[in-house]
Amino acid sequence: MKKLERAFEPGIDPDAWAALYRTVSLSFEPPSTGRIAGKVIDVDGAGTEG
């Protein structure tokens, strides 16, 4: 994440970066289909889609 942060640092709001380090999802309006997709990343960086 640090490499990404350094690459975009001049153009990214610090509050936006802080939002990436949350353990609680940000709220959003549900889509008209009622379906969403999610991805869980474990502590080792492996992801599972659901």
matplotlib code that plots the C-alpha trace (Angstrom):
import matplotlib.pyplot as plt

x = [0.0, 2.9, 4.1, 0.7, 0.4, 3.7, 2.8, -0.5, 0.4, 0.4, -3.1, -4.9, -6.7, -5.2, -8.7, -9.3, -6.2, -7.3, -10.6, -8.7, -7.5, -11.0, -12.2, -15.8, -17.3, -18.5, -22.2, -23.6, -26.9, -28.0, -28.1, -31.5, -30.7, -30.3, -27.1, -23.6, -20.2, -17.6, -14.0, -12.5, -8.7, -7.2, -4.1, -1.8, -3.2, -5.1, -8.6, -11.8, -14.8, -18.3]
y = [0.0, 2.4, 2.2, 3.0, 5.9, 7.3, 7.0, 8.9, 11.1, 14.5, 14.0, 12.0, 13.6, 12.4, 11.7, 9.4, 7.4, 7.2, 5.7, 2.8, 1.7, 1.1, -2.2, -1.2, -0.9, 2.5, 2.7, 2.9, 3.0, -0.5, -1.1, -1.6, -5.2, -5.7, -7.6, -6.7, -8.4, -8.4, -9.5, -10.4, -10.1, -12.1, -11.0, -12.9, -10.9, -13.7, -12.8, -14.7, -13.4, -13.8]
z = [0.0, 0.7, -2.9, -4.1, -1.7, -2.8, -6.5, -6.0, -3.0, -4.9, -6.1, -3.3, -0.4, 3.0, 4.3, 1.3, 2.2, 5.8, 4.6, 3.1, 6.5, 7.9, 9.4, 8.8, 5.3, 4.1, 3.4, -0.1, -1.9, -2.9, -6.7, -8.4, -8.9, -5.2, -5.8, -4.7, -4.8, -2.1, -1.6, 1.7, 2.2, 5.0, 7.0, 4.5, 1.6, 0.0, -1.2, -1.5, -3.5, -2.4]

ax = plt.figure().add_subplot(projection="3d")
ax.plot(x, y, z, "-o")
ax.set_aspect("equal")
plt.show()
